[in-house]
Amino acid sequence: MEDKWSKVIIHASAFFAPVLVPILFFLISSDEVVKRLSIQALLFQGVMWVLVTISGFLSFILIGIPFVIIFSIMLIVVPIIGIVKAINETPWSYPIVGNWV
């Protein structure tokens, strides 16, 4: 039960503290699943912000506009999917970075 709410907080942190909360949970948690998820959440946020930034620069030549839209939607939708999966206690990994950890 405690593990479930830790996962929910890590996923929800994307909306209020995308760097601080995963780092804190990585440092204070003794559960390997929570540690793995916190690293995935941190990596996902970092990768997505890099992709949004690159797409933003490419928007000046109109190539990046669709990518900015897609990546910005992913920054909102993916954590919500993670929250729902955590509440249902279903195993889930972040897209793009899930296999890196």
Biopython code that builds the backbone (N, CA, C, O; Angstrom):
import numpy as np
from Bio.PDB.StructureBuilder import StructureBuilder

atoms = [
    (1, "MET", "N", (0.819, -1.191, 0.000)),
    (1, "MET", "CA", (0.000, 0.000, 0.000)),
    (1, "MET", "C", (0.870, 1.264, 0.000)),
    (1, "MET", "O", (0.603, 2.213, -0.737)),
    (2, "GLU", "N", (1.892, 1.260, 0.822)),
    (2, "GLU", "CA", (2.795, 2.403, 0.891)),
    (2, "GLU", "C", (3.520, 2.598, -0.443)),
    (2, "GLU", "O", (3.743, 3.726, -0.881)),
    (3, "ASP", "N", (3.878, 1.494, -1.072)),
    (3, "ASP", "CA", (4.546, 1.497, -2.360)),
    (3, "ASP", "C", (3.653, 2.143, -3.426)),
    (3, "ASP", "O", (4.137, 2.888, -4.278)),
    (4, "LYS", "N", (2.368, 1.859, -3.375)),
    (4, "LYS", "CA", (1.411, 2.391, -4.341)),
    (4, "LYS", "C", (1.387, 3.917, -4.304)),
    (4, "LYS", "O", (1.442, 4.561, -5.352)),
    (5, "TRP", "N", (1.305, 4.496, -3.119)),
    (5, "TRP", "CA", (1.215, 5.949, -3.005)),
    (5, "TRP", "C", (2.549, 6.628, -3.302)),
    (5, "TRP", "O", (2.577, 7.775, -3.747)),
    (6, "SER", "N", (3.626, 5.940, -3.062)),
    (6, "SER", "CA", (4.935, 6.482, -3.453)),
    (6, "SER", "C", (5.000, 6.630, -4.967)),
    (6, "SER", "O", (5.484, 7.640, -5.478)),
    (7, "LYS", "N", (4.509, 5.620, -5.684)),
    (7, "LYS", "CA", (4.496, 5.673, -7.142)),
    (7, "LYS", "C", (3.594, 6.791, -7.646)),
    (7, "LYS", "O", (3.949, 7.511, -8.579)),
    (8, "VAL", "N", (2.430, 6.935, -7.028)),
    (8, "VAL", "CA", (1.506, 7.997, -7.431)),
    (8, "VAL", "C", (2.156, 9.364, -7.244)),
    (8, "VAL", "O", (2.044, 10.226, -8.116)),
    (9, "ILE", "N", (2.829, 9.569, -6.125)),
    (9, "ILE", "CA", (3.480, 10.857, -5.861)),
    (9, "ILE", "C", (4.609, 11.115, -6.855)),
    (9, "ILE", "O", (4.786, 12.242, -7.316)),
    (10, "ILE", "N", (5.361, 10.085, -7.183)),
    (10, "ILE", "CA", (6.449, 10.257, -8.156)),
    (10, "ILE", "C", (5.888, 10.659, -9.509)),
    (10, "ILE", "O", (6.408, 11.574, -10.148)),
    (11, "HIS", "N", (4.834, 9.985, -9.952)),
    (11, "HIS", "CA", (4.232, 10.342, -11.246)),
    (11, "HIS", "C", (3.629, 11.748, -11.203)),
    (11, "HIS", "O", (3.798, 12.523, -12.144)),
    (12, "ALA", "N", (2.936, 12.075, -10.126)),
    (12, "ALA", "CA", (2.281, 13.380, -10.010)),
    (12, "ALA", "C", (3.294, 14.512, -9.864)),
    (12, "ALA", "O", (2.968, 15.667, -10.139)),
    (13, "SER", "N", (4.494, 14.207, -9.442)),
    (13, "SER", "CA", (5.505, 15.252, -9.261)),
    (13, "SER", "C", (5.864, 15.940, -10.570)),
    (13, "SER", "O", (6.445, 17.024, -10.558)),
    (14, "ALA", "N", (5.526, 15.325, -11.694)),
    (14, "ALA", "CA", (5.795, 15.945, -12.994)),
    (14, "ALA", "C", (5.095, 17.289, -13.117)),
    (14, "ALA", "O", (5.502, 18.127, -13.922)),
    (15, "PHE", "N", (4.045, 17.505, -12.328)),
    (15, "PHE", "CA", (3.275, 18.736, -12.422)),
    (15, "PHE", "C", (3.684, 19.792, -11.397)),
    (15, "PHE", "O", (3.297, 20.953, -11.529)),
    (16, "PHE", "N", (4.470, 19.405, -10.365)),
    (16, "PHE", "CA", (4.831, 20.411, -9.360)),
    (16, "PHE", "C", (6.304, 20.410, -8.973)),
    (16, "PHE", "O", (6.802, 21.451, -8.545)),
    (17, "ALA", "N", (7.005, 19.336, -9.095)),
    (17, "ALA", "CA", (8.438, 19.293, -8.775)),
    (17, "ALA", "C", (9.086, 18.122, -9.519)),
    (17, "ALA", "O", (9.440, 17.119, -8.899)),
    (18, "PRO", "N", (9.244, 18.239, -10.838)),
    (18, "PRO", "CA", (9.686, 17.094, -11.639)),
    (18, "PRO", "C", (11.104, 16.609, -11.369)),
    (18, "PRO", "O", (11.453, 15.500, -11.773)),
    (19, "VAL", "N", (11.913, 17.391, -10.711)),
    (19, "VAL", "CA", (13.284, 16.974, -10.415)),
    (19, "VAL", "C", (13.449, 16.618, -8.940)),
    (19, "VAL", "O", (14.041, 15.590, -8.610)),
    (20, "LEU", "N", (12.937, 17.445, -8.076)),
    (20, "LEU", "CA", (13.153, 17.294, -6.641)),
    (20, "LEU", "C", (12.526, 16.019, -6.069)),
    (20, "LEU", "O", (13.188, 15.277, -5.343)),
    (21, "VAL", "N", (11.280, 15.767, -6.384)),
    (21, "VAL", "CA", (10.575, 14.627, -5.791)),
    (21, "VAL", "C", (11.191, 13.286, -6.199)),
    (21, "VAL", "O", (11.413, 12.450, -5.323)),
    (22, "PRO", "N", (11.479, 13.034, -7.488)),
    (22, "PRO", "CA", (12.124, 11.755, -7.818)),
    (22, "PRO", "C", (13.477, 11.559, -7.134)),
    (22, "PRO", "O", (13.820, 10.449, -6.728)),
    (23, "ILE", "N", (14.240, 12.643, -7.010)),
    (23, "ILE", "CA", (15.538, 12.526, -6.332)),
    (23, "ILE", "C", (15.339, 12.179, -4.862)),
    (23, "ILE", "O", (16.040, 11.321, -4.326)),
    (24, "LEU", "N", (14.388, 12.840, -4.209)),
    (24, "LEU", "CA", (14.115, 12.544, -2.798)),
    (24, "LEU", "C", (13.664, 11.105, -2.597)),
    (24, "LEU", "O", (14.140, 10.428, -1.685)),
    (25, "PHE", "N", (12.745, 10.627, -3.445)),
    (25, "PHE", "CA", (12.282, 9.257, -3.307)),
    (25, "PHE", "C", (13.400, 8.257, -3.585)),
    (25, "PHE", "O", (13.454, 7.194, -2.967)),
    (26, "PHE", "N", (14.293, 8.599, -4.516)),
    (26, "PHE", "CA", (15.429, 7.715, -4.772)),
    (26, "PHE", "C", (16.331, 7.618, -3.545)),
    (26, "PHE", "O", (16.841, 6.544, -3.225)),
    (27, "LEU", "N", (16.521, 8.728, -2.869)),
    (27, "LEU", "CA", (17.418, 8.748, -1.715)),
    (27, "LEU", "C", (16.808, 8.129, -0.464)),
    (27, "LEU", "O", (17.521, 7.479, 0.301)),
    (28, "ILE", "N", (15.509, 8.310, -0.233)),
    (28, "ILE", "CA", (14.920, 7.852, 1.030)),
    (28, "ILE", "C", (14.232, 6.493, 0.951)),
    (28, "ILE", "O", (13.988, 5.867, 1.983)),
    (29, "SER", "N", (13.919, 6.031, -0.248)),
    (29, "SER", "CA", (13.196, 4.768, -0.363)),
    (29, "SER", "C", (14.150, 3.579, -0.293)),
    (29, "SER", "O", (15.284, 3.641, -0.768)),
    (30, "SER", "N", (13.665, 2.503, 0.306)),
    (30, "SER", "CA", (14.444, 1.274, 0.350)),
    (30, "SER", "C", (13.921, 0.252, -0.655)),
    (30, "SER", "O", (14.543, -0.790, -0.861)),
    (31, "ASP", "N", (12.789, 0.543, -1.278)),
    (31, "ASP", "CA", (12.178, -0.355, -2.253)),
    (31, "ASP", "C", (12.817, -0.145, -3.627)),
    (31, "ASP", "O", (12.873, 0.980, -4.123)),
    (32, "GLU", "N", (13.292, -1.214, -4.231)),
    (32, "GLU", "CA", (13.966, -1.131, -5.524)),
    (32, "GLU", "C", (13.022, -0.689, -6.644)),
    (32, "GLU", "O", (13.445, -0.008, -7.578)),
    (33, "VAL", "N", (11.759, -1.070, -6.554)),
    (33, "VAL", "CA", (10.787, -0.681, -7.575)),
    (33, "VAL", "C", (10.570, 0.830, -7.548)),
    (33, "VAL", "O", (10.499, 1.462, -8.602)),
    (34, "VAL", "N", (10.467, 1.402, -6.376)),
    (34, "VAL", "CA", (10.279, 2.849, -6.240)),
    (34, "VAL", "C", (11.529, 3.578, -6.712)),
    (34, "VAL", "O", (11.427, 4.610, -7.375)),
    (35, "LYS", "N", (12.703, 3.060, -6.380)),
    (35, "LYS", "CA", (13.952, 3.680, -6.835)),
    (35, "LYS", "C", (14.039, 3.663, -8.360)),
    (35, "LYS", "O", (14.415, 4.659, -8.978)),
    (36, "ARG", "N", (13.691, 2.534, -8.958)),
    (36, "ARG", "CA", (13.732, 2.404, -10.417)),
    (36, "ARG", "C", (12.761, 3.384, -11.065)),
    (36, "ARG", "O", (13.096, 4.032, -12.056)),
    (37, "LEU", "N", (11.563, 3.493, -10.508)),
    (37, "LEU", "CA", (10.562, 4.400, -11.045)),
    (37, "LEU", "C", (10.986, 5.858, -10.894)),
    (37, "LEU", "O", (10.738, 6.668, -11.788)),
    (38, "SER", "N", (11.615, 6.199, -9.787)),
    (38, "SER", "CA", (12.053, 7.580, -9.597)),
    (38, "SER", "C", (13.140, 7.960, -10.605)),
    (38, "SER", "O", (13.160, 9.088, -11.099)),
    (39, "ILE", "N", (14.024, 7.041, -10.904)),
    (39, "ILE", "CA", (15.047, 7.315, -11.918)),
    (39, "ILE", "C", (14.400, 7.456, -13.291)),
    (39, "ILE", "O", (14.770, 8.339, -14.065)),
    (40, "GLN", "N", (13.431, 6.586, -13.596)),
    (40, "GLN", "CA", (12.728, 6.684, -14.876)),
    (40, "GLN", "C", (12.001, 8.019, -15.001)),
    (40, "GLN", "O", (12.046, 8.655, -16.054)),
    (41, "ALA", "N", (11.337, 8.444, -13.938)),
    (41, "ALA", "CA", (10.603, 9.713, -13.972)),
    (41, "ALA", "C", (11.561, 10.878, -14.204)),
    (41, "ALA", "O", (11.271, 11.776, -14.994)),
    (42, "LEU", "N", (12.679, 10.863, -13.527)),
    (42, "LEU", "CA", (13.676, 11.928, -13.682)),
    (42, "LEU", "C", (14.245, 11.944, -15.103)),
    (42, "LEU", "O", (14.353, 13.003, -15.721)),
    (43, "LEU", "N", (14.604, 10.780, -15.607)),
    (43, "LEU", "CA", (15.129, 10.698, -16.972)),
    (43, "LEU", "C", (14.088, 11.121, -17.998)),
    (43, "LEU", "O", (14.405, 11.834, -18.950)),
    (44, "PHE", "N", (12.842, 10.683, -17.807)),
    (44, "PHE", "CA", (11.783, 11.035, -18.748)),
    (44, "PHE", "C", (11.605, 12.544, -18.821)),
    (44, "PHE", "O", (11.520, 13.109, -19.911)),
    (45, "GLN", "N", (11.548, 13.197, -17.672)),
    (45, "GLN", "CA", (11.384, 14.651, -17.662)),
    (45, "GLN", "C", (12.559, 15.334, -18.362)),
    (45, "GLN", "O", (12.365, 16.260, -19.149)),
    (46, "GLY", "N", (13.767, 14.878, -18.075)),
    (46, "GLY", "CA", (14.947, 15.469, -18.711)),
    (46, "GLY", "C", (14.951, 15.288, -20.217)),
    (46, "GLY", "O", (15.203, 16.237, -20.960)),
    (47, "VAL", "N", (14.674, 14.075, -20.668)),
    (47, "VAL", "CA", (14.664, 13.800, -22.107)),
    (47, "VAL", "C", (13.561, 14.597, -22.805)),
    (47, "VAL", "O", (13.778, 15.157, -23.880)),
    (48, "MET", "N", (12.390, 14.645, -22.193)),
    (48, "MET", "CA", (11.280, 15.364, -22.822)),
    (48, "MET", "C", (11.571, 16.860, -22.914)),
    (48, "MET", "O", (11.255, 17.487, -23.925)),
    (49, "TRP", "N", (12.168, 17.439, -21.876)),
    (49, "TRP", "CA", (12.482, 18.869, -21.938)),
    (49, "TRP", "C", (13.566, 19.164, -22.966)),
    (49, "TRP", "O", (13.539, 20.215, -23.607)),
    (50, "VAL", "N", (14.513, 18.255, -23.132)),
    (50, "VAL", "CA", (15.520, 18.423, -24.186)),
    (50, "VAL", "C", (14.844, 18.359, -25.556)),
    (50, "VAL", "O", (15.146, 19.169, -26.433)),
    (51, "LEU", "N", (13.931, 17.401, -25.745)),
    (51, "LEU", "CA", (13.232, 17.277, -27.024)),
    (51, "LEU", "C", (12.350, 18.490, -27.312)),
    (51, "LEU", "O", (12.288, 18.952, -28.451)),
    (52, "VAL", "N", (11.672, 19.006, -26.299)),
    (52, "VAL", "CA", (10.839, 20.195, -26.485)),
    (52, "VAL", "C", (11.718, 21.397, -26.846)),
    (52, "VAL", "O", (11.354, 22.194, -27.711)),
    (53, "THR", "N", (12.860, 21.526, -26.191)),
    (53, "THR", "CA", (13.767, 22.638, -26.485)),
    (53, "THR", "C", (14.293, 22.563, -27.917)),
    (53, "THR", "O", (14.287, 23.562, -28.636)),
    (54, "ILE", "N", (14.744, 21.390, -28.325)),
    (54, "ILE", "CA", (15.239, 21.218, -29.698)),
    (54, "ILE", "C", (14.131, 21.494, -30.703)),
    (54, "ILE", "O", (14.356, 22.154, -31.717)),
    (55, "SER", "N", (12.938, 20.988, -30.421)),
    (55, "SER", "CA", (11.808, 21.220, -31.317)),
    (55, "SER", "C", (11.443, 22.698, -31.365)),
    (55, "SER", "O", (11.042, 23.212, -32.409)),
    (56, "GLY", "N", (11.582, 23.371, -30.241)),
    (56, "GLY", "CA", (11.318, 24.808, -30.213)),
    (56, "GLY", "C", (12.275, 25.571, -31.116)),
    (56, "GLY", "O", (11.869, 26.493, -31.823)),
    (57, "PHE", "N", (13.541, 25.187, -31.091)),
    (57, "PHE", "CA", (14.507, 25.836, -31.981)),
    (57, "PHE", "C", (14.206, 25.522, -33.444)),
    (57, "PHE", "O", (14.367, 26.380, -34.312)),
    (58, "LEU", "N", (13.767, 24.284, -33.718)),
    (58, "LEU", "CA", (13.442, 23.909, -35.090)),
    (58, "LEU", "C", (12.130, 24.532, -35.565)),
    (58, "LEU", "O", (11.834, 24.512, -36.760)),
    (59, "SER", "N", (11.357, 25.076, -34.655)),
    (59, "SER", "CA", (10.099, 25.719, -35.040)),
    (59, "SER", "C", (10.333, 26.950, -35.904)),
    (59, "SER", "O", (9.447, 27.361, -36.654)),
    (60, "PHE", "N", (11.501, 27.530, -35.805)),
    (60, "PHE", "CA", (11.796, 28.699, -36.630)),
    (60, "PHE", "C", (11.808, 28.346, -38.113)),
    (60, "PHE", "O", (11.583, 29.211, -38.960)),
    (61, "ILE", "N", (12.068, 27.086, -38.428)),
    (61, "ILE", "CA", (12.008, 26.666, -39.833)),
    (61, "ILE", "C", (10.804, 25.756, -40.078)),
    (61, "ILE", "O", (10.768, 25.018, -41.063)),
    (62, "LEU", "N", (9.832, 25.810, -39.189)),
    (62, "LEU", "CA", (8.538, 25.138, -39.276)),
    (62, "LEU", "C", (8.582, 23.616, -39.140)),
    (62, "LEU", "O", (7.527, 22.982, -39.109)),
    (63, "ILE", "N", (9.746, 23.022, -39.059)),
    (63, "ILE", "CA", (9.827, 21.577, -38.906)),
    (63, "ILE", "C", (9.461, 21.165, -37.487)),
    (63, "ILE", "O", (8.848, 20.116, -37.290)),
    (64, "GLY", "N", (9.824, 21.967, -36.502)),
    (64, "GLY", "CA", (9.671, 21.578, -35.107)),
    (64, "GLY", "C", (8.299, 21.781, -34.511)),
    (64, "GLY", "O", (8.035, 21.276, -33.420)),
    (65, "ILE", "N", (7.405, 22.505, -35.184)),
    (65, "ILE", "CA", (6.092, 22.800, -34.593)),
    (65, "ILE", "C", (5.317, 21.534, -34.235)),
    (65, "ILE", "O", (4.814, 21.444, -33.115)),
    (66, "PRO", "N", (5.196, 20.550, -35.132)),
    (66, "PRO", "CA", (4.467, 19.336, -34.734)),
    (66, "PRO", "C", (5.137, 18.605, -33.573)),
    (66, "PRO", "O", (4.458, 18.038, -32.716)),
    (67, "PHE", "N", (6.466, 18.619, -33.547)),
    (67, "PHE", "CA", (7.179, 17.950, -32.463)),
    (67, "PHE", "C", (6.973, 18.646, -31.129)),
    (67, "PHE", "O", (6.819, 17.979, -30.105)),
    (68, "VAL", "N", (6.969, 19.976, -31.120)),
    (68, "VAL", "CA", (6.704, 20.719, -29.889)),
    (68, "VAL", "C", (5.330, 20.348, -29.356)),
    (68, "VAL", "O", (5.165, 20.135, -28.155)),
    (69, "ILE", "N", (4.350, 20.270, -30.235)),
    (69, "ILE", "CA", (2.989, 19.913, -29.826)),
    (69, "ILE", "C", (2.948, 18.496, -29.269)),
    (69, "ILE", "O", (2.382, 18.270, -28.200)),
    (70, "ILE", "N", (3.534, 17.548, -29.971)),
    (70, "ILE", "CA", (3.518, 16.139, -29.531)),
    (70, "ILE", "C", (4.240, 15.972, -28.206)),
    (70, "ILE", "O", (3.712, 15.338, -27.293)),
    (71, "PHE", "N", (5.439, 16.530, -28.084)),
    (71, "PHE", "CA", (6.215, 16.355, -26.858)),
    (71, "PHE", "C", (5.576, 17.074, -25.675)),
    (71, "PHE", "O", (5.645, 16.591, -24.545)),
    (72, "SER", "N", (4.957, 18.218, -25.927)),
    (72, "SER", "CA", (4.270, 18.932, -24.841)),
    (72, "SER", "C", (3.067, 18.139, -24.346)),
    (72, "SER", "O", (2.802, 18.096, -23.145)),
    (73, "ILE", "N", (2.347, 17.519, -25.256)),
    (73, "ILE", "CA", (1.221, 16.662, -24.855)),
    (73, "ILE", "C", (1.727, 15.464, -24.065)),
    (73, "ILE", "O", (1.112, 15.059, -23.079)),
    (74, "MET", "N", (2.850, 14.897, -24.500)),
    (74, "MET", "CA", (3.418, 13.747, -23.778)),
    (74, "MET", "C", (3.820, 14.124, -22.355)),
    (74, "MET", "O", (3.686, 13.310, -21.441)),
    (75, "LEU", "N", (4.312, 15.355, -22.153)),
    (75, "LEU", "CA", (4.704, 15.794, -20.811)),
    (75, "LEU", "C", (3.519, 15.813, -19.857)),
    (75, "LEU", "O", (3.698, 15.702, -18.645)),
    (76, "ILE", "N", (2.320, 15.951, -20.389)),
    (76, "ILE", "CA", (1.119, 15.969, -19.555)),
    (76, "ILE", "C", (0.473, 14.589, -19.468)),
    (76, "ILE", "O", (0.094, 14.150, -18.382)),
    (77, "VAL", "N", (0.345, 13.908, -20.596)),
    (77, "VAL", "CA", (-0.410, 12.654, -20.658)),
    (77, "VAL", "C", (0.330, 11.482, -20.013)),
    (77, "VAL", "O", (-0.285, 10.687, -19.302)),
    (78, "VAL", "N", (1.617, 11.364, -20.246)),
    (78, "VAL", "CA", (2.372, 10.209, -19.735)),
    (78, "VAL", "C", (2.353, 10.131, -18.208)),
    (78, "VAL", "O", (2.134, 9.041, -17.680)),
    (79, "PRO", "N", (2.572, 11.228, -17.465)),
    (79, "PRO", "CA", (2.455, 11.124, -16.008)),
    (79, "PRO", "C", (1.042, 10.750, -15.542)),
    (79, "PRO", "O", (0.885, 10.047, -14.544)),
    (80, "ILE", "N", (0.020, 11.217, -16.260)),
    (80, "ILE", "CA", (-1.344, 10.847, -15.887)),
    (80, "ILE", "C", (-1.565, 9.355, -16.078)),
    (80, "ILE", "O", (-2.197, 8.710, -15.242)),
    (81, "ILE", "N", (-1.054, 8.805, -17.164)),
    (81, "ILE", "CA", (-1.143, 7.357, -17.378)),
    (81, "ILE", "C", (-0.412, 6.626, -16.250)),
    (81, "ILE", "O", (-0.901, 5.618, -15.740)),
    (82, "GLY", "N", (0.755, 7.135, -15.865)),
    (82, "GLY", "CA", (1.513, 6.535, -14.763)),
    (82, "GLY", "C", (0.745, 6.573, -13.452)),
    (82, "GLY", "O", (0.785, 5.610, -12.687)),
    (83, "ILE", "N", (0.045, 7.671, -13.181)),
    (83, "ILE", "CA", (-0.753, 7.770, -11.954)),
    (83, "ILE", "C", (-1.855, 6.728, -11.953)),
    (83, "ILE", "O", (-2.069, 6.047, -10.950)),
    (84, "VAL", "N", (-2.558, 6.599, -13.080)),
    (84, "VAL", "CA", (-3.648, 5.619, -13.174)),
    (84, "VAL", "C", (-3.110, 4.205, -13.005)),
    (84, "VAL", "O", (-3.710, 3.397, -12.297)),
    (85, "LYS", "N", (-1.993, 3.899, -13.641)),
    (85, "LYS", "CA", (-1.390, 2.561, -13.512)),
    (85, "LYS", "C", (-0.947, 2.301, -12.074)),
    (85, "LYS", "O", (-1.094, 1.185, -11.575)),
    (86, "ALA", "N", (-0.407, 3.319, -11.403)),
    (86, "ALA", "CA", (0.036, 3.151, -10.015)),
    (86, "ALA", "C", (-1.152, 2.930, -9.086)),
    (86, "ALA", "O", (-1.076, 2.111, -8.169)),
    (87, "ILE", "N", (-2.240, 3.646, -9.313)),
    (87, "ILE", "CA", (-3.432, 3.450, -8.482)),
    (87, "ILE", "C", (-4.003, 2.051, -8.675)),
    (87, "ILE", "O", (-4.466, 1.428, -7.720)),
    (88, "ASN", "N", (-3.971, 1.559, -9.913)),
    (88, "ASN", "CA", (-4.453, 0.204, -10.192)),
    (88, "ASN", "C", (-3.427, -0.869, -9.855)),
    (88, "ASN", "O", (-3.686, -2.060, -10.027)),
    (89, "GLU", "N", (-2.270, -0.447, -9.378)),
    (89, "GLU", "CA", (-1.155, -1.333, -9.022)),
    (89, "GLU", "C", (-0.727, -2.226, -10.186)),
    (89, "GLU", "O", (-0.436, -3.409, -10.010)),
    (90, "THR", "N", (-0.695, -1.630, -11.377)),
    (90, "THR", "CA", (-0.257, -2.321, -12.585)),
    (90, "THR", "C", (1.181, -1.920, -12.877)),
    (90, "THR", "O", (1.487, -0.727, -12.862)),
    (91, "PRO", "N", (2.074, -2.866, -13.141)),
    (91, "PRO", "CA", (3.456, -2.502, -13.471)),
    (91, "PRO", "C", (3.496, -1.686, -14.764)),
    (91, "PRO", "O", (2.797, -1.998, -15.728)),
    (92, "TRP", "N", (4.319, -0.646, -14.772)),
    (92, "TRP", "CA", (4.390, 0.238, -15.937)),
    (92, "TRP", "C", (5.724, 0.948, -15.948)),
    (92, "TRP", "O", (6.245, 1.336, -14.902)),
    (93, "SER", "N", (6.273, 1.115, -17.136)),
    (93, "SER", "CA", (7.525, 1.855, -17.297)),
    (93, "SER", "C", (7.287, 3.041, -18.208)),
    (93, "SER", "O", (6.423, 3.001, -19.084)),
    (94, "TYR", "N", (8.052, 4.092, -17.999)),
    (94, "TYR", "CA", (7.940, 5.272, -18.843)),
    (94, "TYR", "C", (8.357, 4.943, -20.261)),
    (94, "TYR", "O", (9.282, 4.159, -20.472)),
    (95, "PRO", "N", (7.674, 5.544, -21.249)),
    (95, "PRO", "CA", (8.133, 5.356, -22.626)),
    (95, "PRO", "C", (9.468, 6.068, -22.821)),
    (95, "PRO", "O", (9.813, 6.977, -22.066)),
    (96, "ILE", "N", (10.182, 5.664, -23.798)),
    (96, "ILE", "CA", (11.488, 6.195, -24.189)),
    (96, "ILE", "C", (12.577, 5.772, -23.224)),
    (96, "ILE", "O", (13.581, 5.213, -23.665)),
    (97, "VAL", "N", (12.429, 6.011, -21.924)),
    (97, "VAL", "CA", (13.507, 5.756, -20.962)),
    (97, "VAL", "C", (13.263, 4.519, -20.103)),
    (97, "VAL", "O", (14.094, 4.194, -19.255)),
    (98, "GLY", "N", (12.169, 3.835, -20.296)),
    (98, "GLY", "CA", (11.815, 2.695, -19.432)),
    (98, "GLY", "C", (12.843, 1.579, -19.433)),
    (98, "GLY", "O", (13.066, 0.944, -18.402)),
    (99, "ASN", "N", (13.468, 1.332, -20.564)),
    (99, "ASN", "CA", (14.445, 0.248, -20.650)),
    (99, "ASN", "C", (15.861, 0.689, -20.316)),
    (99, "ASN", "O", (16.761, -0.145, -20.228)),
    (100, "TRP", "N", (16.070, 1.972, -20.130)),
    (100, "TRP", "CA", (17.411, 2.477, -19.808)),
    (100, "TRP", "C", (17.822, 2.149, -18.384)),
    (100, "TRP", "O", (19.010, 2.028, -18.086)),
    (101, "VAL", "N", (16.845, 2.006, -17.511)),
    (101, "VAL", "CA", (17.136, 1.835, -16.081)),
    (101, "VAL", "C", (17.199, 0.367, -15.758)),
    (101, "VAL", "O", (17.432, -0.003, -14.608)),
]
sb = StructureBuilder()
sb.init_structure("model")
sb.init_model(0)
sb.init_chain("A")
sb.init_seg("    ")
for serial, (resi, resn, name, xyz) in enumerate(atoms, 1):
    if name == "N":
        sb.init_residue(resn, " ", resi, " ")
    sb.init_atom(name, np.array(xyz, "f"), 0.0, 1.0, " ", f" {name:<3s}", serial, name[0])
structure = sb.get_structure()
